[in-house]
Amino acid sequence: MAGRFAIRNDDDDPVNPAHYGYKWLVALPFGTSEGSEPNPTCCAYNTTAECAKLARPASTPKDDDVDENVCAWNSGDNYGANVPIDDIGFFRALAGWLKSEMCATDLFAKGFSVGSSMAGRIGCELSGVYKGIAMFEGPLLFGNGFEKCEPSEPVSAVLFCGTEDTYCRDDIESSVVTWVKANGCNSTGTARAVDTYMSATTKCRRFTGCSGDTFVEWCLIQDLAHKFAGHTEPGTVPTQNSTNVDGMVYIMDRFSSIARYAPFASGVIRR
């Protein structure tokens, strides 16, 4: 199986509103090297720069930037897809482990950038396993064995894209239309979607009438580049606009609205 993962209980961060009160179990998987050969030194406990140094050929000058070991997923036609890894098989196995060993019920997948594209592929190919997906700053990317999105069951989808992010902005509408068609929603174009979250910099719209009480929703964030909506990357300035949607809180609320009750150590998983 590709990748490794860590388990986190939201009680580890009780003051963060993105986690407080939800009582979710979170698995954090990490992909394999984006290079032509998987590199075992690509792991969850190293920064991108550290991974690059670990993978640096002996002949490469030390002051050169080498990203030979950036973690990636086989999520379609992108730079991570040249690694012949069965990541769909990995996420199927991970889901089975979470259910059998951790008493998980409804499962959801979220990703950023290439991870976003991977979350999209998970929704398309593992819809009977995962109930919903969230895609941050990355579109559906077809290719390398992933040619179409035909989920066996309806799956809820939330997509985020910044207007200054070249990785997602040119394909976000086509990705939304794909999910609308896949879920049999009433609307077939963005103009007929219902406004849900509106601020000075964020516009979210949701399509109604989707099969199986699922939903398809997308959020455009004005002037946002390739960043996670509502959270500034550590060590960077300036901070994001205060009116940007907090993407983590938003999807936790949306997913909680369709999650089932389940036994948990301290009670139940809430809607």
Phi, psi and omega in degrees: 000146177276148169084167173225164182214159177240150180256134180228133171262138185294348176294344178294340182225067190291344182264354180275119183297343178286347181237329189299128172089349184277327181058048177259152171260131185242127173255131183248092181276153178232138184280196180255175182299145178282354181289177182293338177235132177303136182246119185294347180278355174283113186212175185285346190254013178234147173285169178301318180296319179294320178296320179298320179294321179296328183266359187294127176299148183300333183276354183276129177304144185294337183269002177277144175275121180231117179253056182282347191232025179291133179293137180213170180237154173277077189254010181131212186275073177215184188292345178272348189282349181281001174268116185283067183246138178275079181288331175296319176298322178298313183289333173292317179293320178299318179298317179298320179293318180297324181283318184281324186258335185243007177060031179287150177248266178285136181243145180225151180238134178229143178209159178240138178062238177297328175297329175295314178298324178293319177300321177297317179295323177301315179298322182288321189255346180232039184294333177282351181255317180253134186277333181201160180224152176232127183245116179252114172059043176195132184270175167291133181233110182270147180139168177054047178094351177245098191250341182202159181250102179227075181300142180288337176223154177299144180220129180291145183220134174236129183237139179235141177206135175274145183292343179257011181263106183290343181287329184242335194294329182281343184241000185297318182294319179294325177294318178297314180300321178300316180291323178300315180291319182297327182263004177062037180288157183295317184279148178239002179217156185295333184294338184263004179285157181269130176294136182237308180235120182230133174216186181296335184235354185234135174228115178247140179226145182234138176268137183254171177071026180279157183294147173060030180060025175275173178219155172235127184219146176220147183233128173255131182245117185296131175067007178278131176271213185277072183225157177284126186300124174089359182224126180275134179297133181306135177086004181246154176222155356279176175290164179289160176301136184294344180265003173293140178298141173277100187301321182293313178299320184297313182286329177296320177294318182292315180292323180297333181289343181239002179279145179275158173293146179208150177300145178210161186303322184250015179146241182225156170284126186272157174289000000 
